[in-house]
Amino acid sequence: MEFNGVILEDTYAEGFPVWAARVIITAVTKEWAYKAATEATGFATSTIGCPCEAGIERFVPASETPDNRPGYAIMLCCGKKALKEQVLERIAECVLTAPTTAVFNGKAGSEEIIPVKLHFFGDGYESKVVVGGINCWSIPIMGGNFVVEEEVGAIKGVAGGNFLIMGDSQMSALIAAEATVDAISCVPGTITPFPGGVVSSGSKVGSLKYKFMGASTNEKFCPTIREKVPETEIPEGVKAVYEIVIDGVSEAAVKEAMKVGVQAACRVPGVVKITAGNYGGNLGPFKFHLKDCI
């Protein structure tokens, strides 16, 4: 298969179920809301070694937030039990501590309600308030008051959507990856949880040499050792590979993100091939075929 002259391998990305929560963080300015959202989604790239996968979904203008201030919607994805801990800890440690912020339920769904009992931080000085018709708590802090909606909805989502971009140079592959992330950012209910949305160090399960490693470099997709790997997946002329990983609130959302992302990557000069990663159907029930992206 080809799209815009780029080869699309006849394969699929394999997704698996997760629980997803969506939180809206507002602040006095767009910049401060972004800083808090960035902090709250840190250390959240892969469940291989992080407590959750998280990312910024989109900017939310003041006209769409309960307190009429600019904000960002973030998504956190992991198992149900871990999700409750992650939502609470990331709001408490990363958003409560940021200047001028407030937190509201992003309404990902109502299959599960996560209690965010932060008002006790007020040590008896907290008070109930109504913001934009929503019942919240106001907690006095040194910079003013921290307003928080203490119930966040969660929904069964999908993680593991992915594809790999192969370029004839490091920059062509990276520019294509950046264009991909920009395109996916316009798809509601999806995130790309790695740094800048781009994975440089794609991995495989386990290790060929070091048995204590739970994951190790995916040598079949490493261009610099192409000549040393008998079963390399790197075509001649490919100098760099970047992976895009997508989590979403639904199978449909991830499928749409895959489509717009693949098409965006294929429009960048220097992209040679697009492929995807799977475990033969053993990882999860969701299959996102590259052929459906064109």
Phi, psi and omega in degrees: 000150176221151171220120181056035178083000180261134179285129173250117181293144180280079182212188183215157171268144184250118180258160180222156184286143173218173169258139183233135175239148181237129183233138176255125179250123177246163178202178183294331176226163177299322183295317181289326176296320180294318179300317179292319179295321178295317180295319183291339181254015179286161181045054185211051183267305185224138178292354174301319183223359181248156182291340176198171170252132184212160178188168176277124179281307181193165171284139179244113182294160182303331180292347183247002182256153182299327183258011177058038175234156179294150181204179176228139173267130176242155176236141176236133186228128175185195176292160185301312182296315180293328182298319179300317179293317184292318179299311181296311185294321182287325175291316183294315187272332189247338183251314175305326184277351183268140183301135169067011186279159171218157184230135179226155176297125180276357173057054174293330180169182183229023178294330178216139178250124181260118178283130178245080187277076181262348187294340178296340177299337180288351175055037177097349180264358179291158179214155177277138178221161175245122181236118181058034181080007183249134176286124182224175171247143175247120184248121179290130176227174186297329182270002181141242177225137176260120180258132182218134170273122193268012173230125181242128180281146177230157184218155174288116182245195183227133175239162173098000171301137184198158166203158183247133181256121179253124183239159180281357173205163179300319183289322179295319179293320181291318178298321178295320179296319178295319178296324178296312181298319177299318181292317181292332180298344179269358180265112182300144174078020179226153175222158171242099197283355182273172183304118184065012181084004188239134178258120178264327186252062177306142186234169173239162178288131178075197183212147177282332187245321185252103187291343180278353181273129177282337178208153180209174186302141180273084189300335181292342181244023178257108184298327186288345178240025182307318184286344182265349185252111183302323182254039181300147177257007184271115176293158177299136179095349179275128185249344181204148178228131174235140181255143174247124177250136186233130170244150181205171181281349181201164176298320181296321180295316180294321179299318179293321178295320176301316184296307183292328180291313179298316181295322178296318180297320183290347180271356181267125178302140178099349176282127186261318188205150174238132174223185182214165182249138175208171180240036178067023180089003183272346183276314183197171187276353186262129179238123180247097185283135179298330180298336179279357182270356182236000000 
